[in-house]
């Protein structure tokens, strides 16, 4: 399972670099400053949680039986889709009705980090 989270983290980090470059170079002249700022926030949080997925994968190598770690990784991936994905769609389409899903992504991010802390604290290793 750790391989899955390591691969997801690396693929998401790749996407962050590509999306960040697209925002900095391709979208700068197309989007309003507010929409570009939203897009950049999406990339920023996406990148933090791509690294989080890698950390989950590494922690699972150390604590392979920690179910809370697996759920933490799932919630991080859900947060990427619901928070960052929502910001990307809103920025690119202007469809603000989708904004209701961003808080669900934020809650997924926060829950993921709490579960991560719980899992590594609970599964102490010598």
C-alpha positions, 0 to 999 in steps of 0.5 A, a space after each residue: 500500500 505504501 507504493 500506491 501512496 508514494 506513486 500518487 504523491 509523485 504523480 501529484 507533485 508532477 501535476 503541481 509543477 505542470 499546473 503551476 507553470 501553466 498558471 504562471 505562464 499560460 493563464 497569467 494573461 487570460 485569468 483575472 488577478 482574483 481567479 489567478 490567485 485562486 488557481 495558485 492557492 489550489 496549486 499550493 495546497 495541492 503541492 503540500 498534500 502531494 508531499 503529504 501523500 509521500 509522507 504517508 507512503 514512507 510512514 506506511 513502510 514503518 507502520 504497515 498495519 496502521 489503518 489510520 495512515 491508509 485512511 489519512 492518505 485517502 483523505 489527502 487524495 480526496 482533499 486534492 480533488 475536492 479543494 484544489 480541483 474545485 479551485 482549478 475548475 472555478 478559476 478556469 470556468 468561472 463556475 462559482 456554484 462548485 465552491 460549496 465543495 471546497 470546504 469539504 476538501 479543506 475538512 478532508 485535508 485537516 482530517 488527514 493530518 489529524 489521522 496521520 498524527 494519531 497513527 504515528 503516535 499510536 503505533 510507536 516503534 522502539 
